[in-house]
Amino acid sequence: MGRAPTVVPYVLALIVVVVGVDILFFRNHFWERLMVNIGIVLIFAAVYLRFLKS
């Protein structure tokens, strides 16, 4: 139960960042949007694995 309160806001922040970047910068650019989204997810995963996983 200790991990869930940390993971839920983290995943919500990931979703907000991805959707925000998509809407603000890459609305009509499919491949660029896909690459940036993959990069954002990789960065979030790296931060999670480095700092939040116990």
JODA-V518252 format. One record per residue. N is the residue number from 0. OMEGA is omega in degrees with one decimal (999 if undefined). BURIAL is I if it has 24 or more other ideal C-beta (glycine too) atoms within 12 Angstrom, else O. D_CENTER is the distance of its C-alpha to the mean C-alpha in whole Angstrom. Layout:
# JODA-V518252
n->N omega->OMEGA burial->BURIAL d_center->D_CENTER
n->N omega->OMEGA burial->BURIAL d_center->D_CENTER
This chain:
# JODA-V518252
n->0 omega->-177.5 burial->O d_center->22
n->1 omega->-177.0 burial->O d_center->21
n->2 omega->-175.1 burial->O d_center->18
n->3 omega->179.3 burial->O d_center->17
n->4 omega->177.7 burial->O d_center->17
n->5 omega->-174.3 burial->O d_center->14
n->6 omega->-175.8 burial->O d_center->12
n->7 omega->177.6 burial->O d_center->12
n->8 omega->179.4 burial->O d_center->11
n->9 omega->177.9 burial->O d_center->8
n->10 omega->176.5 burial->O d_center->7
n->11 omega->176.9 burial->O d_center->8
n->12 omega->176.7 burial->O d_center->7
n->13 omega->-179.8 burial->O d_center->3
n->14 omega->-179.9 burial->O d_center->6
n->15 omega->-179.8 burial->O d_center->8
n->16 omega->-178.5 burial->O d_center->6
n->17 omega->-179.2 burial->I d_center->6
n->18 omega->179.0 burial->O d_center->9
n->19 omega->178.4 burial->O d_center->10
n->20 omega->178.5 burial->I d_center->10
n->21 omega->-175.8 burial->O d_center->12
n->22 omega->-174.4 burial->O d_center->14
n->23 omega->-169.3 burial->O d_center->15
n->24 omega->-168.5 burial->O d_center->16
n->25 omega->-174.8 burial->O d_center->16
n->26 omega->-174.9 burial->O d_center->17
n->27 omega->-178.3 burial->O d_center->20
n->28 omega->-172.0 burial->O d_center->19
n->29 omega->-173.9 burial->O d_center->17
n->30 omega->177.4 burial->O d_center->17
n->31 omega->179.1 burial->O d_center->16
n->32 omega->179.5 burial->O d_center->13
n->33 omega->179.8 burial->O d_center->12
n->34 omega->180.0 burial->O d_center->13
n->35 omega->178.4 burial->O d_center->10
n->36 omega->176.9 burial->I d_center->8
n->37 omega->177.6 burial->O d_center->9
n->38 omega->178.8 burial->O d_center->9
n->39 omega->179.4 burial->I d_center->5
n->40 omega->178.2 burial->O d_center->4
n->41 omega->177.9 burial->O d_center->8
n->42 omega->177.9 burial->O d_center->7
n->43 omega->179.3 burial->I d_center->5
n->44 omega->179.6 burial->O d_center->8
n->45 omega->178.6 burial->O d_center->10
n->46 omega->178.3 burial->O d_center->10
n->47 omega->-178.2 burial->O d_center->10
n->48 omega->-177.4 burial->O d_center->13
n->49 omega->-169.3 burial->O d_center->15
n->50 omega->-170.8 burial->O d_center->15
n->51 omega->-179.5 burial->O d_center->14
n->52 omega->-177.5 burial->O d_center->16
n->53 omega->999 burial->O d_center->20
